[in-house]
Amino acid sequence: MPIASLRHSFQAMGTVCEVELCAAPDQAERALAAILAEVERLERRYSRYRSDSLLAEINRVAAGGGSIEVDLETQSLLDYAQACYEQSEGLFDITSGILRRAWCFDSGQAPSEKQIQSLLPKIGWDKVRWRPPRLSFSIPGMELDLGGIVKEYAVDRAAALAINCGVRSGMVNLGGDVKILGPRPDGRPWRVGIRHPRRAGLLTALQVREGAIASSGDYARCMIVNGQRFGHILNPKTGWPVQHLAAVTVLGELCTVAGSAATIAILKEAQGPDWLKALGLPHLWISVSGEIGGAI
């Protein structure tokens, strides 16, 4: 059966996405349709920008200090978020999205300490009662943000659907979070570029035959105020942006794991490199001062 390469670019989850599938034409078309439908489904369920999403429903309950039962998929995402919270000693916290009320990176103006302090009492996964399937909020005004998990989860789901359709060679890229399904049909690896966080161009390019690559950094959304750079990755305990690592890339079997590991490392600031080394996954980091470390 002849192998063809099907490439498709699209917008989803607030970013540019691309899929390339190497397979028989009918397999590739079927896989692409499944991927697009799945990404749309997950965005519809978990987007914080949609008033009709499941996440919006959860946050309406949270705003009133109520409780809600959630389905099995959402339970698994919350279980994973809880594991990340524990692994990061409270730094990876899906209740911290409320800080965007203070931080508007398009404004070019940093918030006051008073603004931040008014939000901190409403942050903390330990303030949420999670007894599957029931999620309860004891403090009115809290909210959840699954943005640090769902895009990477969507990458893994998309890759699994492609494999189920018979695709054994291909690439799923949702805004820089990547899953390689297998080497190119001729056996060559895929080339995955890693963006430099401080200048145009690449920090490096990886040759990958299979697995997931996810990056986190202060370059995606940031602002410079009076010469000081403020990135969008915020410490939930202080409400202020982290200042030590500029970018982290992690390789793993699952994009969900690689992505959360990269973010946790950045949140751990000066302890991030040692934490990554102990984690044991291939990784690369660059500090705000330009120091580079890790092993890929």
Secondary structure, 3 states (H helix, E strand, C coil): CCCEEEEEEEEECCEEEEEEEEECHHHHHHHHHHHHHHHHHHHHHHCCCCCCCHHHHHHHHHHCCCEEECCHHHHHHHHHHHHHHHHCCCCCCCCHHHHHHCCCCCCCCCCCHHHHHHHHHHCCHHHEEEECCEEEECCCCCCCCCCCCHHHHHHHHHHHHHHHCCCCEEEEEECCEEEEEECCCCCCCEEEEEECCCCCCEEEEEEECCEEEEEEECCCCEEEECCEEEECCECCCCCCECCCEEEEEEEECCHHHHHHHHHHHHHCHHHHHHHHHHHCCCEEEEECCCCEEEEC
